[in-house]
Amino acid sequence: MEPFQIHVADEILEDLRARLRRTRWTDQIPGISWEQGTELGWIRQLVLYWADEFDWRAWEARLNALHHFTWQDIHFVRQRATSGRGIPLILTHGWPGSFLDYVDMLPMLNSFDVIVPSLPGYGFSPRPPKVGINYRYVAEQWHRLMSELGYSRYAASGYDFGAGVTTLLAFDHPESVIGIHLTTLESDLTPTVDAAELSGIERSYLAVTRGWDATERGYSAIQSTKPQTIGYSLNDSPAGLAAYLSEKWHSWSDVTPPNDFLCATFTLYWVTKTITSSMRDYWDNRWHPVRPTYVDTPTAFGVFAHQTVSEGEPPRSYVQRVYNIQRWTVFPRGGHFAPAEEPAALAQDLTAFFRDLT
């Protein structure tokens, strides 16, 4: 286990700014807004901000004030409880996010021993050069990491791919995981239910998700089949990278995060050259699937369903077909990226749930 500091060479940042300023822009149909993807005027101002105003060095200083480590190619941030005896808690991000999603939450979780790893292939965690890096593979790495840190019993939370990893942690290691907290339901870990057994509210929810799939899931189709092909362009054009990722942050959020946060996220993907490796999560989980039958571990679910493009609000009855739901909270604000969008609300819900478990 080695301490880690973040430092990006000046020439990499200079090259990034130069590429942004040389962007060759495409056209857009007048008045179509976001219907065909990222809106031209919006992304042009964001790229201008990234090139001329964004300060990566300020982010480096802020991030290096945290305690970073690497262990067996896993990068993680560790924050000890102020009391010295906190509940161990591992938080896992999703795509297209990073460990940055949890930075604002960390001061609100001072009663926990918090571990925030970067998924393999994201940021400072290289992805093993092989296939099969699925939820189960990562969950096993997380369990080994927590054991290495001396935690025989711990809590876990996550969203998006992080929700899948958290689910498999609980399913494969129920003796160690005291409880899990999720804010999204992974599409490939949803209940397998005969249509005749679904309630009316469940049918309505699934109709909304099918509508969302029809207009929004194109990215998943290509990333789960040919991530390498799209990776060449995204790894070579920072403006293309920003347009591709920001469309998700815009459509899946309640309120799109500030430019500064978005550009920090883009910069992390850019300087580590991890956009292609991150997209392999879709390929690996499609072609090396895992499907837990039922998770007995006590589970809390935070419903943050206020996305700009609605994906529907999952009914409790549907989610508890897979999970042992002990806490169910519907929030008035926030979308897919709950840790980044509503850190205080999520931190409060996490704290209440795990406090009651112990």
C-alpha positions as CSV (number, residue, x, y, z in Angstrom):
1,M,0.0,0.0,0.0
2,E,1.6,3.2,-1.2
3,P,0.8,6.9,-0.6
4,F,-0.1,8.7,-3.9
5,Q,-0.1,12.3,-5.0
6,I,-1.6,13.7,-8.1
7,H,0.5,15.7,-10.5
8,V,-0.1,16.3,-14.2
9,A,2.8,17.5,-16.3
10,D,2.6,21.0,-17.7
11,E,3.1,19.8,-21.3
12,I,0.0,17.6,-21.0
13,L,-2.1,20.5,-19.8
14,E,-0.7,22.8,-22.5
15,D,-1.4,20.2,-25.2
16,L,-5.0,19.8,-23.9
17,R,-5.6,23.6,-24.1
18,A,-4.1,23.8,-27.6
19,R,-6.4,20.9,-28.8
20,L,-9.4,22.6,-27.3
21,R,-8.7,25.9,-29.1
22,R,-8.2,24.0,-32.4
23,T,-11.6,22.3,-32.3
24,R,-13.2,21.8,-35.7
25,W,-16.9,22.3,-34.9
26,T,-19.7,20.5,-36.6
27,D,-23.0,22.1,-37.6
28,Q,-26.4,21.7,-35.9
29,I,-30.0,21.8,-37.2
30,P,-31.4,25.2,-36.1
31,G,-33.8,25.1,-33.2
32,I,-33.3,21.3,-32.5
33,S,-31.7,21.9,-29.1
34,W,-30.7,18.6,-27.4
35,E,-32.9,16.3,-29.4
36,Q,-30.0,14.8,-31.5
37,G,-27.4,15.1,-28.7
38,T,-25.3,17.8,-27.1
39,E,-26.4,21.3,-28.1
40,L,-23.8,23.2,-30.1
41,G,-23.9,26.5,-28.4
42,W,-23.9,24.9,-25.0
43,I,-20.8,22.8,-25.7
44,R,-18.9,25.6,-27.4
45,Q,-19.1,27.7,-24.2
46,L,-18.1,24.8,-22.1
47,V,-15.1,24.0,-24.2
48,L,-14.2,27.7,-24.2
49,Y,-14.3,27.6,-20.4
50,W,-12.2,24.5,-20.2
51,A,-9.6,26.0,-22.5
52,D,-9.3,29.5,-21.0
53,E,-10.7,29.6,-17.5
54,F,-10.6,26.1,-15.8
55,D,-7.8,25.7,-13.3
56,W,-6.7,22.1,-13.0
57,R,-3.9,23.1,-10.6
58,A,-6.5,24.4,-8.1
59,W,-8.2,21.0,-8.3
60,E,-4.9,19.2,-7.8
61,A,-4.2,21.2,-4.7
62,R,-7.7,20.4,-3.3
63,L,-7.5,16.7,-4.2
64,N,-4.0,16.4,-2.8
65,A,-5.2,17.6,0.6
66,L,-7.0,14.2,0.8
67,H,-5.2,11.0,1.6
68,H,-4.6,9.0,-1.6
69,F,-3.2,5.5,-1.8
70,T,-2.6,2.8,-4.4
71,W,-2.8,-1.0,-3.8
72,Q,-2.4,-3.6,-6.5
73,D,-3.3,-1.0,-9.2
74,I,-6.3,0.3,-7.2
75,H,-6.3,4.0,-6.5
76,F,-8.4,5.1,-3.5
77,V,-9.0,7.9,-1.1
78,R,-9.1,7.2,2.6
79,Q,-10.7,9.4,5.3
80,R,-10.6,8.2,8.9
81,A,-13.5,9.0,11.2
82,T,-12.8,12.0,13.5
83,S,-13.6,9.8,16.5
84,G,-11.0,7.2,15.4
85,R,-13.6,4.4,15.5
86,G,-16.0,4.9,12.6
87,I,-18.0,2.4,10.6
88,P,-15.9,1.3,7.6
89,L,-17.7,2.5,4.4
90,I,-16.7,1.9,0.8
91,L,-18.2,4.2,-1.8
92,T,-18.2,3.3,-5.5
93,H,-18.9,5.7,-8.4
94,G,-20.2,4.9,-11.8
95,W,-19.9,6.0,-15.5
96,P,-19.2,8.6,-16.6
97,G,-18.2,9.7,-13.2
98,S,-15.1,9.2,-11.0
99,F,-14.0,9.4,-7.4
100,L,-14.5,13.2,-7.7
101,D,-18.2,12.6,-7.4
102,Y,-17.8,12.0,-3.6
103,V,-15.3,14.8,-2.8
104,D,-18.0,17.2,-1.5
105,M,-19.6,14.4,0.6
106,L,-16.5,13.5,2.5
107,P,-16.6,16.2,5.1
108,M,-20.2,15.1,5.9
109,L,-19.2,11.5,6.6
110,N,-16.8,12.2,9.4
111,S,-18.4,9.5,11.6
112,F,-17.2,6.8,9.1
113,D,-13.9,5.4,8.0
114,V,-14.5,6.1,4.3
115,I,-12.8,4.4,1.3
116,V,-13.4,5.9,-2.2
117,P,-11.7,3.7,-4.8
118,S,-11.5,4.5,-8.6
119,L,-13.0,1.7,-10.6
120,P,-10.5,-0.3,-12.7
121,G,-10.0,1.6,-15.9
122,Y,-11.0,5.0,-14.4
123,G,-8.7,7.8,-13.4
124,F,-5.6,6.5,-11.6
125,S,-6.7,2.8,-11.5
126,P,-5.5,1.0,-14.6
127,R,-7.8,-1.7,-16.0
128,P,-6.3,-5.2,-16.2
129,P,-5.5,-6.0,-19.9
130,K,-8.1,-8.8,-20.2
131,V,-11.8,-9.3,-20.5
132,G,-14.2,-10.2,-17.7
133,I,-13.7,-7.2,-15.4
134,N,-17.4,-7.3,-14.3
135,Y,-19.3,-6.4,-11.2
136,R,-18.1,-9.6,-9.5
137,Y,-14.5,-9.1,-10.4
138,V,-14.4,-5.6,-9.0
139,A,-16.4,-6.6,-5.9
140,E,-13.8,-9.2,-5.1
141,Q,-11.0,-6.6,-5.4
142,W,-12.9,-4.3,-3.1
143,H,-13.4,-7.0,-0.5
144,R,-9.7,-7.8,-0.6
145,L,-8.9,-4.1,-0.3
146,M,-11.1,-3.8,2.8
147,S,-9.6,-6.9,4.3
148,E,-6.1,-5.5,3.7
149,L,-7.1,-2.3,5.5
150,G,-8.2,-4.4,8.5
151,Y,-11.9,-4.2,8.1
152,S,-13.6,-7.6,8.6
153,R,-17.1,-5.9,8.7
154,Y,-18.0,-2.9,6.6
155,A,-20.8,-1.0,4.9
156,A,-21.0,-0.2,1.1
157,S,-22.8,2.3,-1.1
158,G,-22.8,3.2,-4.8
159,Y,-24.6,4.3,-7.9
160,D,-24.6,3.1,-11.5
161,F,-21.8,0.6,-11.9
162,G,-21.0,1.3,-8.3
163,A,-24.5,0.0,-7.4
164,G,-23.7,-3.2,-9.3
165,V,-20.4,-3.7,-7.5
166,T,-22.0,-2.9,-4.2
167,T,-24.7,-5.5,-4.9
168,L,-22.2,-8.2,-5.6
169,L,-20.2,-7.3,-2.5
170,A,-23.3,-8.0,-0.4
171,F,-24.3,-11.1,-2.4
172,D,-20.8,-12.7,-2.4
173,H,-19.7,-11.6,1.1
174,P,-22.8,-11.4,3.3
175,E,-20.6,-12.3,6.4
176,S,-18.6,-9.0,5.9
177,V,-21.1,-6.5,4.5
178,I,-23.3,-5.1,7.3
179,G,-25.6,-3.2,4.9
180,I,-25.7,-1.5,1.5
181,H,-27.1,1.8,0.3
182,L,-28.0,2.3,-3.4
183,T,-29.3,5.3,-5.4
184,T,-29.7,3.6,-8.8
185,L,-31.0,0.2,-9.9
186,E,-28.6,-1.3,-12.5
187,S,-30.6,-2.3,-15.6
188,D,-28.9,-5.7,-15.8
189,L,-29.6,-6.6,-12.2
190,T,-33.3,-5.9,-12.3
191,P,-35.8,-8.5,-11.2
192,T,-36.7,-11.3,-13.6
193,V,-40.5,-11.4,-13.3
194,D,-43.2,-12.8,-15.5
195,A,-45.3,-10.0,-16.9
196,A,-48.5,-11.4,-15.4
197,E,-47.0,-11.1,-11.9
198,L,-46.2,-7.3,-12.2
199,S,-48.4,-4.8,-10.4
200,G,-49.9,-1.8,-12.3
201,I,-47.4,0.6,-10.8
202,E,-44.6,-1.7,-11.8
203,R,-45.9,-2.0,-15.4
204,S,-46.1,1.8,-15.6
205,Y,-42.5,2.2,-14.4
206,L,-41.2,-0.4,-16.9
207,A,-43.1,1.4,-19.7
208,V,-41.2,4.6,-18.8
209,T,-37.9,2.8,-18.8
210,R,-38.6,1.3,-22.2
211,G,-39.3,4.8,-23.5
212,W,-36.0,6.0,-22.0
213,D,-34.1,3.1,-23.5
214,A,-35.5,4.0,-27.0
215,T,-34.2,7.5,-26.9
216,E,-31.3,7.5,-24.5
217,R,-29.5,4.1,-24.5
218,G,-27.6,4.3,-27.8
219,Y,-24.4,4.9,-25.9
220,S,-24.8,1.6,-24.1
221,A,-25.4,-0.3,-27.3
222,I,-22.1,0.8,-28.8
223,Q,-20.1,0.6,-25.5
224,S,-21.2,-2.9,-24.9
225,T,-20.3,-4.0,-28.4
226,K,-17.6,-1.8,-29.9
227,P,-16.1,0.4,-27.2
228,Q,-12.7,0.3,-28.9
229,T,-14.0,1.9,-32.0
230,I,-15.5,5.0,-30.4
231,G,-12.6,5.2,-27.9
232,Y,-10.1,6.3,-30.6
233,S,-12.0,9.5,-31.3
234,L,-12.8,10.3,-27.7
235,N,-9.2,9.7,-26.6
236,D,-7.9,12.0,-29.3
237,S,-10.4,15.0,-29.2
238,P,-11.0,16.6,-25.8
239,A,-13.9,18.6,-27.3
240,G,-15.4,15.3,-28.5
241,L,-14.8,13.8,-25.0
242,A,-16.6,16.8,-23.4
243,A,-19.5,16.6,-25.8
244,Y,-20.0,12.9,-25.2
245,L,-19.7,12.9,-21.4
246,S,-21.5,16.2,-20.8
247,E,-24.6,14.9,-22.6
248,K,-25.0,12.3,-19.9
249,W,-24.4,14.7,-17.1
250,H,-26.9,17.1,-18.6
251,S,-29.6,14.5,-19.4
252,W,-29.2,12.3,-16.3
253,S,-29.0,15.1,-13.7
254,D,-31.7,17.2,-12.1
255,V,-29.6,20.3,-12.5
256,T,-26.4,20.0,-14.5
257,P,-23.3,20.4,-12.3
258,P,-21.2,23.5,-12.6
259,N,-18.7,23.9,-15.5
260,D,-15.8,23.7,-13.0
261,F,-16.8,20.2,-11.8
262,L,-17.5,19.0,-15.3
263,C,-14.1,20.1,-16.6
264,A,-12.4,18.5,-13.6
265,T,-14.1,15.2,-14.6
266,F,-13.2,15.6,-18.2
267,T,-9.6,16.4,-17.3
268,L,-9.3,13.4,-15.2
269,Y,-10.5,11.2,-18.0
270,W,-8.2,13.0,-20.5
271,V,-4.9,13.1,-18.7
272,T,-5.2,9.4,-17.6
273,K,-6.3,8.3,-21.1
274,T,-9.1,6.2,-19.5
275,I,-12.2,6.9,-21.5
276,T,-11.8,3.7,-23.6
277,S,-11.0,1.5,-20.6
278,S,-13.9,2.9,-18.6
279,M,-16.4,2.1,-21.4
280,R,-15.2,-1.5,-21.3
281,D,-17.4,-1.9,-18.2
282,Y,-20.3,-2.1,-20.6
283,W,-18.7,-4.8,-22.7
284,D,-17.5,-6.9,-19.8
285,N,-20.8,-6.8,-17.9
286,R,-22.8,-7.7,-21.1
287,W,-20.6,-10.6,-22.2
288,H,-19.6,-11.8,-18.7
289,P,-22.9,-11.2,-16.9
290,V,-23.7,-11.9,-13.2
291,R,-27.2,-12.2,-11.8
292,P,-27.7,-12.5,-8.1
293,T,-31.0,-14.0,-7.2
294,Y,-31.8,-12.2,-4.0
295,V,-29.7,-10.0,-1.7
296,D,-30.4,-10.8,1.9
297,T,-28.1,-8.0,3.3
298,P,-30.1,-5.1,4.7
299,T,-30.5,-2.5,2.0
300,A,-31.4,1.1,1.8
301,F,-32.5,2.7,-1.4
302,G,-32.5,6.4,-2.1
303,V,-34.7,7.4,-5.0
304,F,-33.3,10.4,-6.8
305,A,-35.6,10.3,-9.9
306,H,-35.4,13.9,-11.0
307,Q,-33.5,13.6,-14.3
308,T,-33.8,16.1,-17.1
309,V,-34.8,13.1,-19.3
310,S,-36.9,11.0,-16.9
311,E,-36.0,7.3,-16.5
312,G,-39.0,6.8,-14.2
313,E,-39.3,6.3,-10.4
314,P,-38.7,2.7,-9.4
315,P,-41.5,1.4,-7.1
316,R,-40.4,-0.1,-3.8
317,S,-42.3,-3.3,-4.6
318,Y,-40.2,-3.8,-7.8
319,V,-36.8,-3.2,-6.1
320,Q,-37.5,-5.4,-3.1
321,R,-38.0,-8.4,-5.5
322,V,-34.1,-8.3,-5.6
323,Y,-33.1,-6.6,-2.3
324,N,-34.0,-6.8,1.4
325,I,-35.2,-3.2,1.6
326,Q,-35.0,-1.8,5.1
327,R,-35.0,1.9,4.3
328,W,-36.7,3.6,1.4
329,T,-36.3,7.4,0.9
330,V,-37.8,9.4,-2.0
331,F,-35.9,12.7,-2.5
332,P,-37.5,15.9,-3.8
333,R,-34.4,16.8,-5.9
334,G,-31.5,15.1,-7.6
335,G,-31.0,12.6,-10.4
336,H,-28.6,9.8,-11.4
337,F,-25.5,11.4,-10.0
338,A,-26.8,11.8,-6.4
339,P,-23.4,12.0,-4.7
340,A,-22.4,15.0,-6.9
341,E,-25.8,16.5,-7.1
342,E,-27.2,16.2,-3.6
343,P,-24.2,15.3,-1.3
344,A,-25.8,16.6,1.9
345,A,-29.1,14.7,1.4
346,L,-27.3,11.5,0.5
347,A,-24.8,11.8,3.4
348,Q,-27.7,12.3,5.9
349,D,-29.5,9.2,4.5
350,L,-26.4,7.1,4.6
351,T,-25.6,8.1,8.1
352,A,-29.1,7.4,9.4
353,F,-29.3,4.0,7.8
354,F,-26.0,2.7,8.9
355,R,-26.3,4.2,12.4
356,D,-29.6,2.3,12.8
357,L,-27.9,-1.0,11.7
358,T,-25.3,-0.7,14.3
